[in-house]
């Protein structure tokens, strides 16, 4: 049991030191997120496109129709369109 604990301490220390050796304190975790610029808060950020803009773009792109719903997703908007009695769900990226 003592040997197991000793090995656990040795290897956990190496794992914790690895991200510091790479120069990135997070290692490879979180490298795809955009951090705010100095003086900018996360609350001040506006989405690149609004739900109304996504609905308008969907109507233009897919031949008109009535917009039934707009659902926001992390990468864009899911827009539900009613056209000639058929409901189509289309995706509009940000």
C-alpha positions in Angstrom: 0.0 0.0 0.0 2.8 2.4 0.8 4.5 1.8 -2.6 1.2 2.5 -4.3 0.8 5.8 -2.5 4.4 6.8 -3.2 3.9 6.1 -6.9 0.6 8.0 -6.9 2.3 11.1 -5.4 5.2 11.0 -7.9 3.0 10.6 -11.0 0.4 13.2 -9.9 3.2 15.7 -9.4 4.4 15.1 -13.0 0.9 15.6 -14.4 0.5 18.9 -12.6 3.8 20.2 -13.8 3.2 19.3 -17.4 1.0 22.3 -18.4 3.5 24.7 -16.9 6.3 23.2 -18.9 4.4 23.9 -22.2 4.1 27.6 -21.4 0.3 27.5 -21.4 -1.1 27.3 -17.8 -4.2 25.5 -19.1 -2.3 23.0 -21.3 -4.5 22.2 -24.3 -7.7 22.8 -22.3 -9.7 25.9 -23.2 -7.6 27.0 -26.2 -10.6 27.4 -28.4 -12.5 29.9 -26.3 -12.2 33.6 -27.0 -11.2 35.6 -24.0 -12.3 39.2 -23.5 -10.0 42.0 -24.5 -8.6 44.2 -21.7 -11.4 46.5 -20.4 -14.1 44.3 -22.0 -16.4 42.2 -19.9 -18.2 39.1 -21.0 -21.6 40.8 -20.2 -20.8 43.5 -22.8 -20.4 41.1 -25.7 -23.2 41.0 -28.2 -24.0 37.9 -30.4 -22.9 38.4 -34.0 -26.4 37.9 -35.2 -29.8 38.3 -33.5 -32.8 35.9 -33.7 -34.6 38.4 -36.0 -31.6 38.6 -38.3 -31.4 34.8 -38.5 -35.2 34.6 -39.3 -34.8 37.1 -42.1 -31.8 35.3 -43.5 -33.6 31.9 -43.3 -36.6 33.3 -45.2 -34.3 34.8 -47.9 -32.2 31.7 -48.2 -35.0 29.1 -48.3 -37.7 30.8 -50.4 -39.8 32.7 -47.9 -42.6 31.3 -45.7 -43.8 32.1 -42.2 -41.3 31.9 -39.3 -42.8 29.7 -36.6 -39.9 29.6 -34.1 -36.2 30.6 -33.7 -34.0 28.6 -31.3 -30.5 29.7 -30.4 -27.7 27.1 -30.4 -24.1 27.6 -29.5 -23.1 27.8 -33.2 -26.1 29.6 -34.7 -29.9 29.5 -34.9 -32.4 26.8 -35.7 -35.3 28.4 -37.6 -38.7 26.7 -38.2 -40.4 27.9 -41.4 -43.9 27.2 -42.7 -44.1 27.2 -46.5 -47.0 25.8 -48.6 -48.3 23.7 -45.7 -44.8 22.2 -45.0 -42.7 22.9 -41.9 -39.0 23.0 -42.6 -36.3 23.4 -39.9 -33.2 25.2 -41.2 -29.9 26.1 -39.6 -28.4 29.6 -39.9 -24.8 29.9 -38.6 -23.6 32.9 -36.6 
